[in-house]
Structure formats: structure tokens, C-alpha cells
Amino acid sequence: MQIQSKLPAVGTTIFTVMSKLASEHNAINLGQGFPDFNPDPKLIEAVHQAMLQGLNQYPPMPGHAALRERIASKTLQRYGHHYNCDTEITVSSGASEALMASFLAFVHAGDEVIVIEPFYDLYVPAIELAGGKAVPVPMTPPTQNHPYYRVDWDLVEASITSRTRMLVINFPHNPTCSNLRPQDLDALEQLIAKYPLLILSDEVYEHLTFDQQAHLSLATRPSLVERAIIVSSFGKTFHATGWKVGYCCAPAVLMTEIRKIHQYMVFTVPTPLQAGLATYMQDPSTWETLPAFYQEKRDYLLQGLKHTRFTPLPSEGTFFLLASYDGISNESELEFSKWLTRAHGVGTIPVSAFYQNPEHPASNHKLIRLCFAKQKNTLDEALQRLANV
């Protein structure tokens, strides 16, 4: 039987490749973005109690009502915008499903979608499944005087055509660990004033910003809220990536279309997980303490890398940081990452993997991504191995 693939260019992801390599060489895996510790026991107990209380059947399609209320309350508290929990908030099967449903709802055959490069690997296949075309716009890479990746908004505007339907942004940014600035939101406001764009804002690391920086959600600007679909993740927030519970917020006119897709993709997500999260979120400290918790881990890895030949770059958010191997090797980021795993037993992810053309010289800046959402002994062992490079 001859099969015509809808995604002929998609193969095994870099995360699967590097995790398999790490397993084969008994390497410490700092590549894939998940914690190696459990969620708060109070959260696990809240889910357990929800099961015991009989909350084990289908919840409403948009999500458990109490959880949508908690999301609305948190968003109002943090960003100053009130979403109607009945018509403007949907609980999804992870952020991934919310992103996929949004692409399928609004991207039509022939539409163009601008993605900021480097970008999370889900975006382009999802856009193509919806019949659209991804248009990558590269960020300006870090320099010695400006050690952060940043968006060139003039380049973004130059990429807009009559077919441009949507702009995808992702801040705090994975993989570059940079945050939005007020001037970035200013630039977005100017763009939507000139062009009929939707903005899909992937904000899964909204609670992981460091050095007293506040996350600048699109929900902080009324003009942006009208055009924005905002996606977040309880998995990333509460160290429970395997639960796959996320959510999206959008004006009712947009959410109506997203829910049409959502109800036929998954209909809903596990009731006891949603009910447990709703109970747990009654205490705002559950998310308010996260920046300090992860900043301690970031600083620990950052200081440890200073005793190696790697040069760490500043991390403003997420649970990653980038490290330069300039001066150690001239190999491409992929080949260096493979060598590091085989020869020194530390698994990482090449930043070039987040570009549309990973082998192109413009995608290779001698940078690897390291995840610090790990226990101290895991980071200690990794640092000891990296010090031997």
C-alpha cells in the first residue's frame, strides 16, 4: 500500500534522538525539558482526594468549572485582564493541544504564519497540517555586548504579506531564555494596528522569570488581548509535565472556534487532575514562589559552569540556560552535542535544532541548551563531567 504522508519532512525529533543517545551512554540528560523531581505532595494529595470524592467521570468540555475560575482569578491578579471563565478559557490536554487546536481553528489553506526563529518544534508541523505555510523570522543572536537573543520587529514586519494570518510568539522564550521588554509589546501593538493579524502567544513559562523581572503577558495590554490567544501549561508550572494539562485564554469570538476543534480532538482532560489543580491553586504561593525556586537552580548551574570551559549565557526565564562551547570545538551544534553525550556522558540539545534548517551556518552559533530543572545531585554530577571537557 502506498501512503502519502501529510508530514513528509517530519522524522524522529531531536529530543528523542538525544534522549536515546543519553540512555545508551548512561549520560545525565540535561537536554529534555522536564524536572527529575515530583510535584508538591499537596498537589498529588489534592488529585487523590478528587478521585476518592468520585470526580472520575467526564467534566464539561471546556474544563472543570472551578479550575477555569482559578485561571481567571490568577490572570486578573497577575496581568489585570478579566477573562470570562464560561466563554474565554478552555482547559486543554497540555499546551500542545491548545496550540494545535488554535492553528487548526484559524489557519486555512494558503495562509502564512510567521514564527520567530529559533522556535519550538511543534509549530511548523501544526501549521502545515492546517494547510498553512510557516515563515521563519530569525532572532538577532547574542553578542558579547548584548548576550541575549532578541526579536527584530522591522524584519517581522517586512515578512508580512497579504496572506499572513497569524504571528506566533513564545516568551519566556524556549530555547533562548529571553523575556519580552515593554518595547516589544509596543512593537506588537503597532503591528496589529496596521495588519489584521492574530497573535498566538505561547506563555508556558510565564511563572519562571528571574532577577525580579515580571513576565509581560499579552494580557497586560488591552489592544493585544483582542487579537491574542494565550496558551499556558500546568505541567511546566507545577513540575508535572507527564500530566499534560494546559489551557488557553482568548476573546469569546476566538474561543468559540478553538472549542470546536478541542471537542473533537480530546473533548476534555482528566477530571481528577483538573479538580486537584483547582484545589491546589487556592493558595497563590503555589505559583508565586516558583521564580525563586528555579532561580536558585539556575544560579547553581550558572556558577558551576564557570569552573568549566563552557561560557554560560544569561537566562531570564524558562528552566533552561544556554552555554557556548566556542574555544572547545568547531563542530556543528548537533555533532558537538552527540560527542558530548558519548565522550563525557552529558546529554544536551543543540540550539540549531530549533531552526528550520539546522545544518545551515546561520543556525549554528556554538550553543547548547541545558535544563536546570533537576535535583542538586543531578546537577553536581553533570558539572563534574562537564569540568572534564
SULNORUR-V967970 format. One record per backbone hydrogen bond with DSSP energy under -1.0 kcal/mol. NH is the residue of the N-H (numbers start at 0). CO is the residue of the C=O. Records with the same first field share a line. If there is no record, write none. Layout:
NH = CO / CO
//
This chain:
9 = 6
16 = 12
17 = 13
18 = 14
19 = 15
20 = 16
21 = 17
22 = 18
23 = 19
24 = 20
25 = 22
26 = 21
27 = 344
29 = 27 / 346
33 = 31
42 = 39
43 = 39
44 = 40
45 = 41
46 = 42
47 = 43
48 = 44
49 = 45
50 = 46
51 = 47
52 = 48
53 = 50
54 = 49
55 = 53
62 = 59
67 = 63
68 = 64
69 = 65
70 = 66
71 = 67
72 = 68
73 = 69
74 = 70
75 = 71
76 = 72
77 = 73
78 = 74
79 = 75
87 = 83
89 = 247
90 = 61
91 = 245
93 = 91
97 = 93
98 = 94
99 = 95
100 = 96
101 = 97
102 = 98
103 = 99
104 = 100
105 = 101
106 = 102
109 = 130
110 = 107
111 = 162
112 = 132
113 = 165
114 = 134
116 = 136
118 = 353
122 = 119
125 = 121
126 = 122
127 = 123
128 = 124
129 = 125
130 = 127
131 = 126
132 = 110
134 = 112
136 = 114
138 = 116
139 = 149
142 = 145
149 = 139
155 = 151
156 = 152
157 = 153
158 = 155
159 = 156
163 = 160
164 = 111
165 = 111
166 = 197
167 = 113
168 = 199
172 = 177
176 = 172
183 = 180
184 = 180
185 = 181
186 = 182
187 = 183
188 = 184
189 = 185
190 = 186
191 = 187
192 = 188
194 = 190
196 = 194
197 = 164
198 = 226
199 = 166
200 = 228
201 = 168
202 = 230
205 = 202
207 = 204
209 = 315
212 = 209
216 = 214
219 = 216
220 = 217
224 = 220
225 = 221
226 = 223
228 = 198
229 = 248
230 = 200
231 = 246
233 = 244
234 = 244
236 = 232
237 = 233
239 = 234
242 = 239
245 = 91
246 = 231
247 = 89
248 = 229
249 = 87
253 = 250
254 = 250
255 = 251
257 = 253
258 = 254
259 = 255
260 = 256
261 = 257
262 = 258
263 = 260
264 = 260
265 = 261
266 = 261
267 = 265
273 = 269
274 = 270
275 = 271
276 = 272
277 = 273
278 = 274
279 = 275
280 = 276
281 = 278
282 = 279
285 = 282
286 = 283
287 = 283
288 = 284
289 = 286
292 = 288
293 = 289
294 = 290
295 = 291
297 = 293
298 = 294
299 = 295
300 = 296
301 = 297
302 = 298
303 = 299
304 = 300
306 = 303
307 = 304
310 = 323
312 = 321
315 = 176
317 = 207
320 = 369
322 = 367
323 = 310
324 = 365
327 = 324
328 = 324
335 = 331
336 = 332
337 = 333
338 = 334
339 = 335
340 = 336
341 = 337
342 = 338
343 = 339
345 = 339
346 = 27
348 = 368
350 = 366
352 = 349
353 = 350
354 = 351
359 = 356
362 = 359
363 = 360
367 = 322
368 = 348
369 = 320
370 = 29
371 = 318
373 = 371
378 = 374
379 = 375
380 = 376
381 = 377
382 = 378
383 = 379
384 = 380
385 = 381
386 = 382
387 = 384
388 = 385
//
